[in-house]
Amino acid sequence: MDFESLGLPPRILANLAELKITDPTPIQQQAIPAAMEGRDVMGLAQTGTGKTAAFGLPLMSALSRIEGRPAPKTVRGLILAPTRELAKQIVDNLRAYADGTQVRINLVVGGQSLNAQANKLSKGCDLLVATPGRLIDLIDRKAVFLDKTGFLVLDEADQMLDMGFIHALRRIAPLLRKDRQTMLFSATMPKQMNELAQAYLKDPLRIEVSPPGKPIEKIEQSVHFVEQAHKPKMLVMHLDRHRDDAALIFSRTKHGAERLKKNLEAQGFKAGSIHGNKSQGQRDRALAAFRDGELKVLVATDVAARGIDIPAVRYVYNYDLPNVPDNYVHRIGRTARAGRDGTAVAYCSPEEMMELIAIQKVMKRDIDVASGDPWQDYPTKKKANGGGGRGRGRGNGGGGGGGGKPQGQGRPGNKSSGPKRNRRSGGGGGRSSHAA
């Protein structure tokens, strides 16, 4: 199957050829024909599998066939995305697909002038890509009306649920045409997703090209069991092995990300950071420098877990494990893009053992242990002691909070280059092996 057989307009086919996009991915092969027929679609696919084109190409095709210009302050199609970075990436891709057509695409996200965005929308547009919060700001100002909107796409819908945008969706959706076409795309399938689909989609075609939560098979995953205080030294040691390769590092907090970036700069790395305390301009410049190779290391919070499509990213480091297990899948999906291989390395402190267990449960597999011994007794002791202070003892006598290591364990950070061992991390007590 090729794109021509999917019934796309000649101008869009020419753009795809110029972009060297020749073969539809599995999610595109199944979603595009159904969307071209006007059906609602619910697509579940791993990150990096081409979801943007799966909804964007049929949407561009439909909009390009509508004659005349949209009325002032109206939009014909709406795409909602959870983060600014993802929204901007969607716009960049869609403008490339629609080049030479009459389709006009606008972007509205936070961190930019409301007045300037309202002025752009005053003439109306064919397609609006927006983050939910900023769109509601514009609706409240009567700068945009959705009663003429016949197409709705919810991209990365699971993250929108995680970020609390469900209330915004409940405000936005009733404003659109009742006979609209709706498409929902996601990489994971939390329990609320079915409720979302039932509320906003009509008899959707459900497409699932991979089990929800299953990372791309080409990603080599490993975990190091290491005390929190030893993580900076271990990270520098690992980055030193591939200074010329692009590496994306995830921190749990904004302050932690900035502190880590400065530490890496002090160690001679060309590093940048993106997080909630950065302005949109700063975030855009850091991403552009990382994409162009001026920066080799980018430290980010989960604001970047979706929306970064940089094929050159070879390594992803989970410096801090995410509180939401699905976010691990999205983080490591920033590597192994466009059919390439990738490596995902996680650091697990005693306090993060429960997060690791939750991640492995979502993925339905254990992550290979690269160094250190699993913090086997930490979850049990933490529960028994009501989450008290961190224990520093070893074995069964490990202190008040249960942070003790199994008896006889050496310092995890000293084993990263050792031989492969037969150990699995299996929920904190299993054994596995794979040296990173």
Steps between C-alpha positions, in 0.01 A plus 500: 500500500624850415360847571358535148277197555357669811327763287694809609489811277782541242646812669534320833649193329759725335587652838545156654731399216705816547523424873617147409201348680422201279357207695205530740560361849255242641300762691481715185392207281205430726400847616521704180243304289246504785556869568472580128155339509399732784504240779599578856831335586660391826867425437733333750862483395847535644681831483699551181262296281355786296181598682522862386479404134232241581258775598666794324494372142126419485428825683707703250325318216152579632581866570664552160174398330287762678443802278506860617655654808390438857288766667673746736597354841399148393705186444411201285719246675646485852792298637557497875840402641614493865828694468637798309785295356269235361259759359784679321634173362155412364473839329844465342411158358156601375628814329749284311221261393272788394759710318351641180140440607248756621500360854597762759628371833526698824664416832388626843687396815586655834805717550415731211295816459125444524433816301727391217334159488152657505597723208617200297170322561291804408512408130406138569712196414464156352681319777586600855753308709472594867569409858170478694572771755595765246203413279262557793667836565421601140146362519435702814620813318265417211802499272402165346177309443478124442143466372630451143767246602433165333826318586649429843824317578615416853869416480680331790165481674640298789738781595214747483326288760817481712537879488142561609367630167184291521310801638620714210387233252157497659473873437639495146331198341136619532590819312582306180258380235307191606561333164878539527756232427716419803832319521677403821862382507707375790798279583351352819154399611417613855159406641354845433573472129196284427281754680656776291439308179138429591440867580655654188509235224215339306542135404877542462728262317748384764849448362769346717831428332681405822399414856440817707803591708739279303817689404652472157692173479810667359562685827762332717390558860697465822482613863773586749420472871681798649468731799359841409821672609706287260286570191690813379833316492347199323331722240826679416676164470237373255485821294880499474474180295308673220568873515430540129155337516176683581370411846170599661487493881178507702477659844190496718509866602570836338764595754662159475520530121667840517744389770592191297552706184739734681691207645543347154619832359759513778617156385556630147182379331307718255172483689166679500171463687127536446244511779208704633715783634635573151322742269365363175778678311766341720346157455479542122861616476626210713308248288628657178861490626456137604345410164781676311771328704624816673398335830581135556309465826151624581359475853121511519203442722201304368397806303728353232396136530272559202559746225869443440552327168875512448623186319858567613416424866688177565486494880225574751587513870233477768705682764186501717229241445160654419216494752257401223618167354359567152734799476795260494371360171470847352841607626690211346296542182712809427769261374482232229313744276452446127600135517832558678634321806509664841615453857303585813679505836320535833642582842303362794565620856352317802223758519400428138457124524121524500514713184713233330257227600210702356689563175575131453138414571383740226750359251435139605873432506805545718770750414847350475729576793828665398652560844421482868256270677124563512388681813311186599392594851425869448130484398416261786687697764365832374147370538570342839658815638246740354748655256747614766850640452739350252698210644865475411575165659558180307311176493212448736631754745470789256379793702171662585347557156599177334750643254752230580671295231508120487777365718841494341414741218772728378446853384287478180688768314818293500358212297379664180785368290506153654410171328145403415320331781192284526261731685153636432356792684156338511301710738786559734581138574559323173823439317620594158778599289632726245791733532449838340 
